[in-house]
Amino acid sequence: MFALRAGRQLKPAGSEVRRVAVVSPDQAFRALQCRNLAHHHDFAIDGTDTASYEALYQARPVPDIILVDIDADRAAAMAAIERWHANGQPGSIITFSRTLDETSLRTLLRVGVKDWLPLDADAASVLAACEATASRPRATRSGDLACFAFIPAAGGVGNTTLVIETAFLLARSDRPLGRTCLVDLNFQAGALADHLGVTPAFDVKALLKDPERLDSQLLDAMLARHSSGLAVMAAPRSPAEHFPITAACVVRVLDLASQMFDTLLIDMPPMWMPYSDHVVAGCDRVFIVTEPSVPALHRARSIAEVLPKKMVENARVRVIVNKWRREFLGAALNKRDAEQVLNGYLAGFLPEDGALVRDAINRGEQLNLHAS
């Protein structure tokens, strides 16, 4: 999911250390597992207090592997694991107990626990289980997650319009609108909801007061729905307020959204925010949207050159030149000039049709419904 992508991409190059948490009310069990993995450089024991089973779904950042003693309090442990599963938490669980009855086994299998070991398992067995868990491919959803971010190189370049139109274009292939979420990360002055004629419902203030209460059910209640089936995550505009929203909070929101939808299309703010690195790190593709002016093209190239360092090797960064007019041809700036400035990052040119775009925005509809 998104949190795994963002967290993995932001690790230093070559780093493969897996964070391990040990959850048990039994201090002796926690100490034993710490000793079992103490000298193995591929695993680092998380220092968070994990005496309570609530640590399963409260730890921030979320560990890669969680070793859980379910014998200390079987009912509390199973309830916590089920909540971990229901909240779509990332990470992998390995459980420990003296015995395992059929009911518990069925529950553990249903919620996706990766392995079970006897409570007194030796260090070699624990290490082998952790290595096996770490080597498994990450769990995937029924449909592969596709996550695209759109970054405006300047104000008024048409970023939000292209986010919306991309959703309808993808729906013609294998990305149905009902499984797509549009995300407006401009919490102060975003216009995504206005473009679609929906009421923004993402309550940033409530989230900042108590970020731990955010789960998939609450996020679903904060999503607006367009008549096409598109889900829209957008906050009411608050141009005179500053929201100290952290990168961890944004990643948590996007992670939950990635568990609910197959496609995320993210409308980024024009200014680079504390969470921007984390967002692009979790994306498959990033499109920089610019207008056909020399300053805007150079700014788009500057952004395009720094982004690959923040993303995985196979992720792509491309620039879309929007609002291109035919009269530019033969003038001071032509397509060849733009191609040279963008130096291999160019995705293409989109023609300007201000009247068409304004009509679609005013009606909250897609552009092709108004094309002649």
Secondary structure by P-SEA (a helix, b strand, c coil): caaaaaaaaacccccbbbbbbbbcccaaaaaaaaaaccccccbbbbccccccccccccccccccbbbbcccccaaaaaaaaaaaaaacccbbbbbbcccccaaaaaaaaaacccccccccccaaaaaaaaaaaaacccccccccbbbbbbbbcccccaaaaaaaaaaaaaaacccccccbbbbbcccccccccccccccccccaaaaaaccccccaaaaaaacccccccbbbbcccccccccccccaaaaaaaaaaaaaaccbbbbbcccccccaaaaaaaaccbbbbbbcccaaaaaaaaaaaaaccccccccbbbbbbbcccccccccccccaaaaaaaacccccbbbbbbaaaaaaaaaaccccccccc
